[in-house]
Amino acid sequence: MINITIQNFDDDLKNRLQKRAESYGRSLEEEAKEILRVVLTENAMEPLNLALAIERRFAHFGNFELPTIPREPLREPPNFEDLYDCT
C-alpha cells in the first residue's frame, strides 16, 4: 500500500469529509478512500459522453426548455482577389 499526504487541505473540506465519514460510520481515511474508489471506478467503467455529463450536471434544475436562437444565413466569404490585382 501507499500513503498519501495532502498538504494545505482546506479546513472546511476536512470538516465536511469528517461529517460525511461519521454519517457512514467510517474513519476519515476510510471515507477518503471510498470517495476515491467510487469516483475512479465510475470513470473507468463509463466512456466519456459529454452530452450525458452535461445532462447529469444540470439535472437538478428540472425540466426546462432553452429558447431557440434565431439563425441567420451565412455571409459570403471575403474576396481577396481584388486586393492583389496589380495589373
A tleap script that builds the chain and sets N, CA, C and O, in Angstrom:
source leaprc.protein.ff14SB
mol = sequence {
  NMET ILE ASN ILE THR ILE GLN ASN PHE ASP
  ASP ASP LEU LYS ASN ARG LEU GLN LYS ARG
  ALA GLU SER TYR GLY ARG SER LEU GLU GLU
  GLU ALA LYS GLU ILE LEU ARG VAL VAL LEU
  THR GLU ASN ALA MET GLU PRO LEU ASN LEU
  ALA LEU ALA ILE GLU ARG ARG PHE ALA HIE
  PHE GLY ASN PHE GLU LEU PRO THR ILE PRO
  ARG GLU PRO LEU ARG GLU PRO PRO ASN PHE
  GLU ASP LEU TYR ASP CYS CTHR
}
set mol.1.N position { 0.836 -1.187 0.000 }
set mol.1.CA position { 0.000 0.000 0.000 }
set mol.1.C position { 0.875 1.242 0.000 }
set mol.1.O position { 2.050 1.201 0.364 }
set mol.2.N position { 0.270 2.348 -0.418 }
set mol.2.CA position { 0.976 3.620 -0.478 }
set mol.2.C position { 0.279 4.627 0.426 }
set mol.2.O position { -0.943 4.602 0.566 }
set mol.3.N position { 1.046 5.497 1.026 }
set mol.3.CA position { 0.492 6.569 1.840 }
set mol.3.C position { 0.484 7.853 1.025 }
set mol.3.O position { 1.407 8.115 0.254 }
set mol.4.N position { -0.556 8.646 1.200 }
set mol.4.CA position { -0.674 9.923 0.509 }
set mol.4.C position { -0.810 11.014 1.560 }
set mol.4.O position { -1.600 10.896 2.495 }
set mol.5.N position { -0.040 12.064 1.398 }
set mol.5.CA position { -0.145 13.225 2.278 }
set mol.5.C position { -0.713 14.367 1.461 }
set mol.5.O position { -0.204 14.681 0.384 }
set mol.6.N position { -1.758 14.985 1.965 }
set mol.6.CA position { -2.369 16.128 1.286 }
set mol.6.C position { -2.042 17.369 2.105 }
set mol.6.O position { -2.517 17.530 3.229 }
set mol.7.N position { -1.238 18.228 1.537 }
set mol.7.CA position { -0.845 19.440 2.237 }
set mol.7.C position { -1.816 20.567 1.924 }
set mol.7.O position { -2.439 20.588 0.863 }
set mol.8.N position { -1.939 21.503 2.857 }
set mol.8.CA position { -2.786 22.686 2.706 }
set mol.8.C position { -4.232 22.312 2.391 }
set mol.8.O position { -4.882 22.963 1.573 }
set mol.9.N position { -4.725 21.275 3.032 }
set mol.9.CA position { -6.099 20.822 2.843 }
set mol.9.C position { -7.030 21.789 3.560 }
set mol.9.O position { -6.854 22.045 4.751 }
set mol.10.N position { -7.987 22.311 2.877 }
set mol.10.CA position { -8.904 23.308 3.403 }
set mol.10.C position { -9.645 22.774 4.630 }
set mol.10.O position { -10.146 21.650 4.616 }
set mol.11.N position { -9.712 23.585 5.695 }
set mol.11.CA position { -10.375 23.159 6.932 }
set mol.11.C position { -11.846 22.848 6.708 }
set mol.11.O position { -12.374 21.897 7.285 }
set mol.12.N position { -12.514 23.641 5.874 }
set mol.12.CA position { -13.931 23.395 5.599 }
set mol.12.C position { -14.126 22.041 4.929 }
set mol.12.O position { -15.043 21.301 5.285 }
set mol.13.N position { -13.275 21.709 3.966 }
set mol.13.CA position { -13.371 20.405 3.303 }
set mol.13.C position { -13.102 19.271 4.288 }
set mol.13.O position { -13.773 18.239 4.269 }
set mol.14.N position { -12.113 19.483 5.142 }
set mol.14.CA position { -11.807 18.447 6.139 }
set mol.14.C position { -13.002 18.220 7.058 }
set mol.14.O position { -13.344 17.078 7.364 }
set mol.15.N position { -13.638 19.305 7.500 }
set mol.15.CA position { -14.805 19.166 8.375 }
set mol.15.C position { -15.960 18.472 7.660 }
set mol.15.O position { -16.646 17.633 8.244 }
set mol.16.N position { -16.171 18.824 6.400 }
set mol.16.CA position { -17.249 18.185 5.638 }
set mol.16.C position { -16.960 16.703 5.426 }
set mol.16.O position { -17.859 15.866 5.510 }
set mol.17.N position { -15.689 16.388 5.151 }
set mol.17.CA position { -15.303 14.989 4.981 }
set mol.17.C position { -15.479 14.226 6.287 }
set mol.17.O position { -15.931 13.080 6.287 }
set mol.18.N position { -15.122 14.862 7.399 }
set mol.18.CA position { -15.273 14.219 8.713 }
set mol.18.C position { -16.747 13.946 9.018 }
set mol.18.O position { -17.087 12.867 9.503 }
set mol.19.N position { -17.621 14.909 8.738 }
set mol.19.CA position { -19.061 14.716 8.979 }
set mol.19.C position { -19.612 13.606 8.093 }
set mol.19.O position { -20.426 12.793 8.532 }
set mol.20.N position { -19.161 13.582 6.847 }
set mol.20.CA position { -19.620 12.527 5.933 }
set mol.20.C position { -19.155 11.163 6.428 }
set mol.20.O position { -19.913 10.194 6.403 }
set mol.21.N position { -17.909 11.092 6.877 }
set mol.21.CA position { -17.366 9.827 7.392 }
set mol.21.C position { -18.166 9.366 8.604 }
set mol.21.O position { -18.505 8.187 8.717 }
set mol.22.N position { -18.465 10.280 9.499 }
set mol.22.CA position { -19.242 9.926 10.693 }
set mol.22.C position { -20.639 9.437 10.331 }
set mol.22.O position { -21.160 8.509 10.950 }
set mol.23.N position { -21.248 10.074 9.316 }
set mol.23.CA position { -22.604 9.656 8.938 }
set mol.23.C position { -22.623 8.238 8.371 }
set mol.23.O position { -23.634 7.544 8.473 }
set mol.24.N position { -21.507 7.804 7.771 }
set mol.24.CA position { -21.421 6.446 7.237 }
set mol.24.C position { -20.729 5.482 8.209 }
set mol.24.O position { -20.558 4.302 7.901 }
set mol.25.N position { -20.337 5.985 9.372 }
set mol.25.CA position { -19.683 5.131 10.356 }
set mol.25.C position { -18.278 4.728 9.946 }
set mol.25.O position { -17.835 3.619 10.247 }
set mol.26.N position { -17.577 5.620 9.261 }
set mol.26.CA position { -16.216 5.326 8.806 }
set mol.26.C position { -15.241 6.323 9.410 }
set mol.26.O position { -15.627 7.374 9.922 }
set mol.27.N position { -13.977 5.965 9.334 }
set mol.27.CA position { -12.936 6.900 9.734 }
set mol.27.C position { -12.726 7.894 8.586 }
set mol.27.O position { -13.202 7.686 7.469 }
set mol.28.N position { -12.014 8.959 8.883 }
set mol.28.CA position { -11.712 9.969 7.869 }
set mol.28.C position { -10.952 9.337 6.697 }
set mol.28.O position { -11.246 9.606 5.532 }
set mol.29.N position { -9.980 8.501 7.027 }
set mol.29.CA position { -9.180 7.839 5.994 }
set mol.29.C position { -10.023 6.878 5.157 }
set mol.29.O position { -9.901 6.852 3.933 }
set mol.30.N position { -10.874 6.091 5.809 }
set mol.30.CA position { -11.743 5.160 5.074 }
set mol.30.C position { -12.693 5.899 4.142 }
set mol.30.O position { -12.934 5.459 3.018 }
set mol.31.N position { -13.233 7.026 4.609 }
set mol.31.CA position { -14.158 7.794 3.774 }
set mol.31.C position { -13.445 8.371 2.558 }
set mol.31.O position { -13.985 8.332 1.452 }
set mol.32.N position { -12.237 8.907 2.747 }
set mol.32.CA position { -11.467 9.445 1.622 }
set mol.32.C position { -11.165 8.339 0.613 }
set mol.32.O position { -11.262 8.559 -0.595 }
set mol.33.N position { -10.798 7.148 1.101 }
set mol.33.CA position { -10.523 6.027 0.194 }
set mol.33.C position { -11.781 5.615 -0.562 }
set mol.33.O position { -11.721 5.321 -1.756 }
set mol.34.N position { -12.917 5.593 0.126 }
set mol.34.CA position { -14.173 5.204 -0.525 }
set mol.34.C position { -14.559 6.201 -1.616 }
set mol.34.O position { -14.982 5.807 -2.702 }
set mol.35.N position { -14.412 7.484 -1.326 }
set mol.35.CA position { -14.733 8.510 -2.330 }
set mol.35.C position { -13.835 8.340 -3.552 }
set mol.35.O position { -14.315 8.375 -4.685 }
set mol.36.N position { -12.550 8.159 -3.330 }
set mol.36.CA position { -11.635 7.965 -4.458 }
set mol.36.C position { -11.970 6.691 -5.228 }
set mol.36.O position { -11.942 6.689 -6.458 }
set mol.37.N position { -12.287 5.610 -4.521 }
set mol.37.CA position { -12.626 4.340 -5.167 }
set mol.37.C position { -13.860 4.500 -6.057 }
set mol.37.O position { -13.868 4.053 -7.204 }
set mol.38.N position { -14.901 5.140 -5.521 }
set mol.38.CA position { -16.141 5.306 -6.278 }
set mol.38.C position { -15.911 6.179 -7.512 }
set mol.38.O position { -16.344 5.829 -8.609 }
set mol.39.N position { -15.241 7.295 -7.337 }
set mol.39.CA position { -15.029 8.219 -8.446 }
set mol.39.C position { -14.151 7.593 -9.520 }
set mol.39.O position { -14.449 7.713 -10.708 }
set mol.40.N position { -13.090 6.936 -9.123 }
set mol.40.CA position { -12.160 6.383 -10.114 }
set mol.40.C position { -12.717 5.153 -10.813 }
set mol.40.O position { -12.442 4.962 -11.998 }
set mol.41.N position { -13.481 4.316 -10.138 }
set mol.41.CA position { -14.066 3.166 -10.824 }
set mol.41.C position { -15.250 3.586 -11.681 }
set mol.41.O position { -15.504 2.977 -12.720 }
set mol.42.N position { -15.982 4.619 -11.264 }
set mol.42.CA position { -17.097 5.120 -12.066 }
set mol.42.C position { -16.585 5.652 -13.395 }
set mol.42.O position { -17.173 5.372 -14.440 }
set mol.43.N position { -15.507 6.408 -13.370 }
set mol.43.CA position { -14.956 6.961 -14.609 }
set mol.43.C position { -14.326 5.887 -15.477 }
set mol.43.O position { -14.332 6.003 -16.702 }
set mol.44.N position { -13.787 4.851 -14.868 }
set mol.44.CA position { -13.140 3.799 -15.646 }
set mol.44.C position { -14.168 2.925 -16.361 }
set mol.44.O position { -13.887 2.382 -17.430 }
set mol.45.N position { -15.367 2.787 -15.770 }
set mol.45.CA position { -16.356 1.895 -16.337 }
set mol.45.C position { -17.136 2.546 -17.478 }
set mol.45.O position { -17.551 1.859 -18.412 }
set mol.46.N position { -17.339 3.857 -17.413 }
set mol.46.CA position { -18.147 4.525 -18.413 }
set mol.46.C position { -17.273 5.342 -19.357 }
set mol.46.O position { -16.425 6.108 -18.897 }
set mol.47.N position { -17.460 5.195 -20.658 }
set mol.47.CA position { -16.730 6.069 -21.567 }
set mol.47.C position { -17.251 7.500 -21.433 }
set mol.47.O position { -18.400 7.716 -21.048 }
set mol.48.N position { -16.417 8.452 -21.746 }
set mol.48.CA position { -16.802 9.849 -21.629 }
set mol.48.C position { -17.872 10.190 -22.659 }
set mol.48.O position { -17.673 10.013 -23.860 }
set mol.49.N position { -18.988 10.672 -22.180 }
set mol.49.CA position { -20.090 11.095 -23.033 }
set mol.49.C position { -20.428 12.518 -22.604 }
set mol.49.O position { -21.075 12.713 -21.575 }
set mol.50.N position { -20.005 13.502 -23.369 }
set mol.50.CA position { -20.150 14.891 -22.994 }
set mol.50.C position { -21.608 15.280 -22.820 }
set mol.50.O position { -21.945 15.979 -21.864 }
set mol.51.N position { -22.471 14.849 -23.711 }
set mol.51.CA position { -23.889 15.201 -23.616 }
set mol.51.C position { -24.496 14.651 -22.327 }
set mol.51.O position { -25.265 15.343 -21.661 }
set mol.52.N position { -24.159 13.426 -21.978 }
set mol.52.CA position { -24.668 12.817 -20.751 }
set mol.52.C position { -24.103 13.522 -19.518 }
set mol.52.O position { -24.819 13.717 -18.536 }
set mol.53.N position { -22.847 13.899 -19.562 }
set mol.53.CA position { -22.234 14.611 -18.440 }
set mol.53.C position { -22.913 15.961 -18.213 }
set mol.53.O position { -23.155 16.351 -17.071 }
set mol.54.N position { -23.217 16.666 -19.288 }
set mol.54.CA position { -23.908 17.957 -19.171 }
set mol.54.C position { -25.316 17.743 -18.624 }
set mol.54.O position { -25.774 18.495 -17.764 }
set mol.55.N position { -25.990 16.728 -19.118 }
set mol.55.CA position { -27.347 16.433 -18.648 }
set mol.55.C position { -27.347 16.130 -17.151 }
set mol.55.O position { -28.203 16.629 -16.422 }
set mol.56.N position { -26.409 15.329 -16.691 }
set mol.56.CA position { -26.327 14.997 -15.269 }
set mol.56.C position { -25.977 16.231 -14.436 }
set mol.56.O position { -26.484 16.409 -13.329 }
set mol.57.N position { -25.113 17.070 -14.977 }
set mol.57.CA position { -24.668 18.256 -14.241 }
set mol.57.C position { -25.827 19.204 -13.950 }
set mol.57.O position { -25.878 19.814 -12.882 }
set mol.58.N position { -26.755 19.330 -14.895 }
set mol.58.CA position { -27.842 20.291 -14.748 }
set mol.58.C position { -29.191 19.635 -14.454 }
set mol.58.O position { -30.222 20.304 -14.526 }
set mol.59.N position { -29.207 18.354 -14.127 }
set mol.59.CA position { -30.454 17.628 -13.888 }
set mol.59.C position { -31.226 18.179 -12.696 }
set mol.59.O position { -32.455 18.108 -12.672 }
set mol.60.N position { -30.530 18.723 -11.717 }
set mol.60.CA position { -31.218 19.208 -10.513 }
set mol.60.C position { -32.058 20.451 -10.786 }
set mol.60.O position { -32.859 20.841 -9.936 }
set mol.61.N position { -31.897 21.081 -11.941 }
set mol.61.CA position { -32.723 22.235 -12.289 }
set mol.61.C position { -34.111 21.818 -12.764 }
set mol.61.O position { -35.006 22.658 -12.853 }
set mol.62.N position { -34.301 20.553 -13.065 }
set mol.62.CA position { -35.595 20.071 -13.543 }
set mol.62.C position { -35.703 20.237 -15.055 }
set mol.62.O position { -34.736 20.581 -15.735 }
set mol.63.N position { -36.903 19.983 -15.557 }
set mol.63.CA position { -37.129 20.087 -16.996 }
set mol.63.C position { -37.366 21.541 -17.372 }
set mol.63.O position { -38.189 22.223 -16.762 }
set mol.64.N position { -36.657 21.999 -18.358 }
set mol.64.CA position { -36.868 23.332 -18.889 }
set mol.64.C position { -36.373 23.353 -20.328 }
set mol.64.O position { -35.539 22.540 -20.726 }
set mol.65.N position { -36.885 24.266 -21.073 }
set mol.65.CA position { -36.519 24.387 -22.478 }
set mol.65.C position { -35.676 25.645 -22.674 }
set mol.65.O position { -36.005 26.714 -22.160 }
set mol.66.N position { -34.622 25.506 -23.401 }
set mol.66.CA position { -33.828 26.676 -23.762 }
set mol.66.C position { -34.491 27.373 -24.941 }
set mol.66.O position { -35.049 26.712 -25.817 }
set mol.67.N position { -34.438 28.690 -24.972 }
set mol.67.CA position { -35.045 29.382 -26.114 }
set mol.67.C position { -34.284 29.070 -27.396 }
set mol.67.O position { -33.067 28.885 -27.386 }
set mol.68.N position { -35.011 29.018 -28.476 }
set mol.68.CA position { -34.396 28.774 -29.770 }
set mol.68.C position { -33.712 30.053 -30.238 }
set mol.68.O position { -34.306 31.131 -30.220 }
set mol.69.N position { -32.490 29.924 -30.645 }
set mol.69.CA position { -31.747 31.080 -31.123 }
set mol.69.C position { -32.016 31.226 -32.614 }
set mol.69.O position { -31.781 30.290 -33.378 }
set mol.70.N position { -32.510 32.399 -33.041 }
set mol.70.CA position { -32.764 32.565 -34.474 }
set mol.70.C position { -31.455 32.497 -35.253 }
set mol.70.O position { -30.441 33.073 -34.859 }
set mol.71.N position { -31.508 31.796 -36.341 }
set mol.71.CA position { -30.327 31.622 -37.183 }
set mol.71.C position { -30.413 32.542 -38.392 }
set mol.71.O position { -31.488 32.787 -38.939 }
set mol.72.N position { -29.275 33.033 -38.784 }
set mol.72.CA position { -29.196 33.858 -39.976 }
set mol.72.C position { -28.375 33.107 -41.008 }
set mol.72.O position { -27.549 32.263 -40.658 }
set mol.73.N position { -28.600 33.414 -42.286 }
set mol.73.CA position { -27.773 32.746 -43.297 }
set mol.73.C position { -26.318 33.191 -43.162 }
set mol.73.O position { -26.022 34.297 -42.710 }
set mol.74.N position { -25.438 32.310 -43.562 }
set mol.74.CA position { -24.017 32.639 -43.513 }
set mol.74.C position { -23.713 33.755 -44.500 }
set mol.74.O position { -24.293 33.810 -45.585 }
set mol.75.N position { -22.812 34.634 -44.123 }
set mol.75.CA position { -22.420 35.705 -45.040 }
set mol.75.C position { -21.458 35.147 -46.076 }
set mol.75.O position { -20.842 34.098 -45.886 }
set mol.76.N position { -21.352 35.859 -47.148 }
set mol.76.CA position { -20.425 35.452 -48.203 }
set mol.76.C position { -18.997 35.612 -47.698 }
set mol.76.O position { -18.686 36.584 -47.010 }
set mol.77.N position { -18.138 34.673 -48.032 }
set mol.77.CA position { -16.748 34.813 -47.596 }
set mol.77.C position { -16.084 36.003 -48.306 }
set mol.77.O position { -16.460 36.335 -49.430 }
set mol.78.N position { -15.108 36.639 -47.667 }
set mol.78.CA position { -14.456 37.779 -48.300 }
set mol.78.C position { -13.705 37.358 -49.558 }
set mol.78.O position { -13.205 36.237 -49.660 }
set mol.79.N position { -13.641 38.264 -50.492 }
set mol.79.CA position { -12.935 38.026 -51.756 }
set mol.79.C position { -11.649 38.848 -51.725 }
set mol.79.O position { -11.691 40.076 -51.803 }
set mol.80.N position { -10.527 38.182 -51.612 }
set mol.80.CA position { -9.255 38.864 -51.520 }
set mol.80.C position { -8.584 39.046 -52.882 }
set mol.80.O position { -7.506 39.634 -52.972 }
set mol.81.N position { -9.199 38.558 -53.903 }
set mol.81.CA position { -8.607 38.687 -55.245 }
set mol.81.C position { -8.462 40.151 -55.638 }
set mol.81.O position { -7.480 40.508 -56.287 }
set mol.82.N position { -9.398 40.999 -55.270 }
set mol.82.CA position { -9.345 42.414 -55.620 }
set mol.82.C position { -8.145 43.097 -54.971 }
set mol.82.O position { -7.589 44.035 -55.541 }
set mol.83.N position { -7.745 42.648 -53.810 }
set mol.83.CA position { -6.616 43.267 -53.112 }
set mol.83.C position { -5.295 43.030 -53.813 }
set mol.83.O position { -4.397 43.869 -53.749 }
set mol.84.N position { -5.169 41.917 -54.468 }
set mol.84.CA position { -3.910 41.541 -55.078 }
set mol.84.C position { -3.921 41.699 -56.589 }
set mol.84.O position { -3.032 41.188 -57.270 }
set mol.85.N position { -4.894 42.385 -57.109 }
set mol.85.CA position { -4.980 42.604 -58.558 }
set mol.85.C position { -4.067 43.766 -58.908 }
set mol.85.O position { -4.476 44.923 -58.817 }
set mol.86.N position { -2.854 43.477 -59.300 }
set mol.86.CA position { -1.839 44.503 -59.587 }
set mol.86.C position { -1.731 44.829 -61.074 }
set mol.86.O position { -0.813 45.547 -61.470 }
set mol.87.N position { -2.614 44.337 -61.886 }
set mol.87.CA position { -2.481 44.586 -63.324 }
set mol.87.C position { -3.196 45.829 -63.753 }
set mol.87.O position { -3.179 46.175 -64.934 }
savepdb mol mol.pdb
quit
